[in-house]
């Protein structure tokens, strides 16, 4: 069983919640979200928010909070082989109440189909709030170019 090794990012001004599935090996090593250099999350969200691309963990946290974005993952712990979403088993979901109880989240987005699947299975039944599925920023999602991702992710600003 692998436990999620780092906390969510949010504050009382967070209005947008973006949820991934579970951190990659690289993210677990870096102790922060979307740590793999090939993952396009930071490029995409920075382009959508018309910001510089943050590089350090501190810059990433500041970027998220400045843009009223809360960031976490659906899964608190699971059995996973490397970073392969397809290998995820024995899921224990995160308790999103800690975010919902201290913020005014207006919209929930999930980063990719795996996050959507586990959100709908474990989180939706308890919170009864729909999440909009965005195309994954993972390098495994080769069907989407960077420009196509940026276009699809514009919805987080509305």
C-alpha positions as CSV (number, residue, x, y, z in Angstrom):
1,X,0.0,0.0,0.0
2,X,1.4,3.4,-1.0
3,X,0.2,6.4,0.9
4,X,-0.2,9.9,-0.5
5,X,2.8,11.7,0.9
6,X,1.9,15.3,0.8
7,X,-1.1,17.6,1.8
8,X,-3.5,19.4,-0.4
9,X,-2.9,23.1,-1.4
10,X,-5.9,25.4,-0.6
11,X,-6.8,28.4,1.5
12,X,-10.1,30.2,2.4
13,X,-10.1,32.0,-0.9
14,X,-10.0,28.8,-3.0
15,X,-12.9,28.6,-5.5
16,X,-11.7,26.0,-8.0
17,X,-10.8,22.5,-6.9
18,X,-8.6,20.4,-9.3
19,X,-8.2,16.7,-8.4
20,X,-5.7,14.3,-9.9
21,X,-5.8,10.5,-9.3
22,X,-2.6,9.7,-7.3
23,X,0.9,11.2,-7.5
24,X,3.4,9.7,-9.9
25,X,6.7,8.3,-8.6
26,X,8.4,11.5,-9.6
27,X,5.8,13.6,-7.8
28,X,6.1,11.4,-4.7
29,X,9.9,11.9,-4.8
30,X,9.5,15.7,-5.2
31,X,6.8,15.7,-2.6
32,X,4.5,17.9,-4.8
33,X,1.9,17.6,-7.5
34,X,2.8,17.1,-11.1
35,X,6.5,16.7,-10.5
36,X,7.3,14.8,-13.8
37,X,8.9,17.3,-16.2
38,X,6.8,15.8,-19.1
39,X,3.5,16.4,-17.3
40,X,1.9,19.5,-18.8
41,X,-0.2,20.5,-15.8
42,X,1.9,23.6,-14.9
43,X,2.3,24.7,-18.5
44,X,-1.4,24.4,-19.2
45,X,-2.7,26.1,-16.0
46,X,-0.2,28.9,-16.3
47,X,-1.2,29.5,-19.9
48,X,-4.9,29.5,-19.0
49,X,-4.3,31.9,-16.1
50,X,-1.9,34.0,-18.3
51,X,0.9,33.6,-15.8
52,X,4.6,32.6,-15.8
53,X,5.1,28.9,-15.5
54,X,6.0,28.2,-11.9
55,X,9.0,26.1,-11.3
56,X,9.8,25.7,-7.6
57,X,7.3,24.1,-5.1
58,X,6.9,27.6,-3.5
59,X,6.2,29.2,-6.8
60,X,3.6,26.5,-7.6
61,X,1.8,26.9,-4.3
62,X,1.8,30.7,-4.7
63,X,0.5,30.3,-8.3
64,X,-2.4,28.1,-7.2
65,X,-3.4,30.3,-4.2
66,X,-3.1,33.5,-6.2
67,X,-5.5,32.0,-8.8
68,X,-8.0,30.6,-6.1
69,X,-7.1,27.1,-7.1
70,X,-7.2,24.2,-4.6
71,X,-5.2,21.1,-5.7
72,X,-5.4,17.6,-4.4
73,X,-5.9,14.0,-5.5
74,X,-8.9,11.7,-5.2
75,X,-6.9,8.8,-3.7
76,X,-5.3,8.9,-0.2
77,X,-3.7,5.4,-0.6
78,X,-3.7,2.5,-3.0
79,X,-1.6,-0.3,-4.4
80,X,0.1,1.0,-7.5
81,X,2.9,-0.3,-9.7
82,X,5.2,2.7,-10.5
83,X,3.1,5.5,-11.8
84,X,0.7,3.4,-13.9
85,X,-2.9,4.5,-13.3
86,X,-4.1,1.2,-14.8
87,X,-2.4,-0.7,-11.9
88,X,-4.3,1.1,-9.2
89,X,-6.0,-1.3,-6.7
90,X,-7.3,-1.2,-3.1
91,X,-8.2,2.5,-3.2
92,X,-8.8,4.5,-0.1
93,X,-10.2,7.9,-1.1
94,X,-9.1,11.3,0.4
95,X,-11.5,13.1,2.7
96,X,-12.4,16.2,0.7
97,X,-14.4,17.6,3.6
98,X,-11.3,19.4,4.9
99,X,-11.3,21.5,1.8
100,X,-15.1,21.9,1.4
101,X,-15.5,22.9,5.1
102,X,-13.0,25.8,4.9
103,X,-13.4,27.1,1.4
104,X,-16.1,28.2,-1.0
105,X,-15.4,25.8,-3.9
106,X,-17.5,26.8,-6.8
107,X,-16.3,24.2,-9.4
108,X,-14.6,20.8,-9.2
109,X,-12.5,19.5,-12.0
110,X,-10.7,16.2,-12.4
111,X,-7.5,15.8,-14.4
112,X,-8.2,12.8,-16.6
113,X,-10.4,9.7,-16.8
114,X,-8.8,7.9,-13.9
115,X,-9.4,10.7,-11.5
116,X,-13.0,10.9,-12.9
117,X,-13.5,7.2,-12.4
118,X,-12.4,7.2,-8.7
119,X,-14.1,10.6,-8.0
120,X,-17.4,9.2,-9.2
121,X,-17.0,5.9,-7.4
122,X,-15.8,7.2,-4.0
123,X,-16.2,10.9,-3.6
124,X,-19.4,11.9,-5.4
125,X,-21.7,9.6,-3.4
126,X,-20.6,11.4,-0.2
127,X,-20.3,15.0,-1.4
128,X,-23.0,15.0,-4.1
129,X,-21.1,17.5,-6.2
130,X,-20.4,17.0,-9.9
131,X,-16.9,17.2,-11.2
132,X,-16.0,18.2,-14.8
133,X,-13.6,15.9,-16.4
134,X,-10.7,17.6,-18.2
135,X,-8.3,15.8,-20.6
136,X,-5.3,14.5,-18.7
137,X,-2.1,16.6,-18.7
138,X,-0.1,13.4,-18.4
139,X,2.5,12.7,-21.0
140,X,0.6,9.3,-21.5
141,X,-2.2,11.4,-23.1
142,X,-0.5,11.8,-26.4
143,X,-3.8,12.4,-28.2
144,X,-3.8,16.0,-26.8
145,X,-1.2,18.5,-28.0
146,X,-0.3,21.3,-25.5
147,X,-2.5,23.8,-27.4
148,X,-5.4,21.4,-27.4
149,X,-5.0,20.9,-23.6
150,X,-4.8,24.7,-23.0
151,X,-8.0,25.2,-25.1
152,X,-9.9,22.4,-23.2
153,X,-8.7,23.7,-19.8
154,X,-9.9,27.3,-20.4
155,X,-13.2,26.2,-18.7
156,X,-11.5,26.5,-15.3
157,X,-11.4,30.3,-15.7
158,X,-15.1,30.7,-16.4
